[in-house]
Amino acid sequence: MRSVTVYDSLKSDKDTRVKDKLEAVATFLPILLDSLSIFTERKDENGLAPFKVEHCSDNPQQDNGGNCGVFVIKYTEYLMHDYSILDVCQEKIDFFRRKLAFELYSHAMDKEEKELASDLERE
């Protein structure tokens, strides 16, 4: 079964608005994929049926409202590389933030040195 997994680093049982929005995304996603002809390349027996929404129950939690972005970036990075997201924790957030800043700065310097430009910069 097709599903969307939610990794929420700031869980709240009180916020039903998030659930409603996730259900809308799960309903819209197959329509979007179909409009991009994804299903013609990869047959899917579920067609335009909504995706199932699953919530990761044991992902690490942040202890404030200011670290959402770092958690999103690190969850994405760890999931892409098949690393355990349990290593993304509040105790390491300052290290992750400094590491991200360094990586972004290094990338910008590398682009400048090699005179590289993205598609958006060329337009």
C-alpha positions as CSV (number, residue, x, y, z in Angstrom):
1,M,0.0,0.0,0.0
2,R,1.2,3.5,-0.8
3,S,1.8,5.7,2.2
4,V,3.2,9.0,3.3
5,T,5.1,8.8,6.6
6,V,5.1,11.9,8.9
7,Y,8.2,12.5,11.0
8,D,7.0,15.3,13.3
9,S,9.7,16.6,15.7
10,L,7.3,18.7,17.6
11,K,4.3,16.5,18.2
12,S,1.1,17.8,19.7
13,D,-2.1,15.9,20.3
14,K,-4.0,19.2,20.3
15,D,-3.3,20.3,16.7
16,T,-6.0,18.6,14.5
17,R,-5.3,21.2,11.7
18,V,-2.1,19.2,10.8
19,K,-4.1,16.0,10.4
20,D,-6.6,17.7,8.1
21,K,-3.8,19.2,6.0
22,L,-2.1,15.8,5.8
23,E,-5.2,14.1,4.6
24,A,-5.6,16.8,1.9
25,V,-1.9,16.2,0.8
26,A,-2.5,12.4,0.8
27,T,-5.6,12.9,-1.5
28,F,-3.9,15.4,-3.8
29,L,-0.6,13.5,-4.2
30,P,-1.9,10.8,-6.6
31,I,-3.6,13.4,-8.7
32,L,-0.4,15.3,-9.0
33,L,1.6,12.2,-9.8
34,D,-1.0,11.3,-12.4
35,S,-0.8,14.7,-14.0
36,L,3.0,14.3,-14.3
37,S,2.4,10.9,-16.1
38,I,4.1,9.0,-13.4
39,F,1.5,6.3,-13.5
40,T,2.0,5.7,-17.3
41,E,5.7,4.9,-16.6
42,R,5.0,2.9,-13.4
43,K,1.6,1.1,-13.3
44,D,-0.1,1.5,-10.0
45,E,-3.2,-0.5,-9.1
46,N,-4.4,2.1,-6.6
47,G,-4.7,4.8,-9.3
48,L,-6.0,8.0,-7.8
49,A,-6.9,6.5,-4.4
50,P,-5.4,8.7,-1.5
51,F,-2.1,7.6,0.1
52,K,-2.3,6.3,3.6
53,V,-0.9,8.7,6.2
54,E,1.4,7.0,8.7
55,H,3.0,8.7,11.7
56,C,6.5,7.7,12.9
57,S,5.9,7.2,16.6
58,D,9.5,7.0,17.9
59,N,11.3,9.8,16.1
60,P,13.4,12.2,18.2
61,Q,11.6,15.3,19.5
62,Q,12.8,18.9,19.8
63,D,12.4,20.7,23.1
64,N,11.6,24.1,21.6
65,G,9.9,25.8,18.7
66,G,13.1,27.0,17.0
67,N,14.7,23.9,15.7
68,C,12.1,22.7,13.2
69,G,14.2,23.5,10.2
70,V,17.3,21.7,11.4
71,F,15.2,18.7,12.3
72,V,13.6,18.7,8.8
73,I,16.9,18.9,7.0
74,K,18.6,16.3,9.1
75,Y,15.6,13.9,9.0
76,T,15.6,14.2,5.2
77,E,19.4,13.7,5.0
78,Y,19.3,10.7,7.3
79,L,16.3,9.0,5.5
80,M,17.9,9.6,2.1
81,H,21.1,7.9,3.2
82,D,19.2,5.2,5.2
83,Y,20.8,6.3,8.5
84,S,18.9,5.9,11.7
85,I,17.0,9.1,12.5
86,L,17.4,8.3,16.2
87,D,20.8,9.9,15.8
88,V,19.1,13.2,15.1
89,C,18.5,14.5,18.6
90,Q,18.1,17.8,20.5
91,E,21.5,17.3,22.1
92,K,23.2,17.4,18.7
93,I,21.2,20.3,17.2
94,D,23.9,23.0,17.8
95,F,26.5,20.8,16.0
96,F,24.1,20.1,13.2
97,R,23.3,23.8,12.8
98,R,27.1,24.7,12.7
99,K,27.7,21.9,10.2
100,L,24.9,23.0,7.9
101,A,26.3,26.6,8.0
102,F,29.8,25.4,7.2
103,E,28.5,23.2,4.3
104,L,26.5,26.0,2.8
105,Y,29.4,28.4,3.1
106,S,31.8,25.9,1.6
107,H,29.4,25.2,-1.3
108,A,29.1,28.9,-2.0
109,M,32.9,29.4,-2.0
110,D,33.4,26.3,-4.2
111,K,30.8,27.7,-6.7
112,E,32.5,31.1,-6.7
113,E,36.0,29.6,-7.2
114,K,34.9,27.4,-10.1
115,E,32.6,30.1,-11.5
116,L,29.6,27.7,-11.4
117,A,26.0,28.9,-11.7
118,S,22.7,27.2,-11.1
119,D,19.9,27.3,-13.7
120,L,18.1,30.0,-11.8
121,E,21.3,32.1,-11.7
122,R,21.7,31.8,-15.5
123,E,18.3,33.1,-16.3
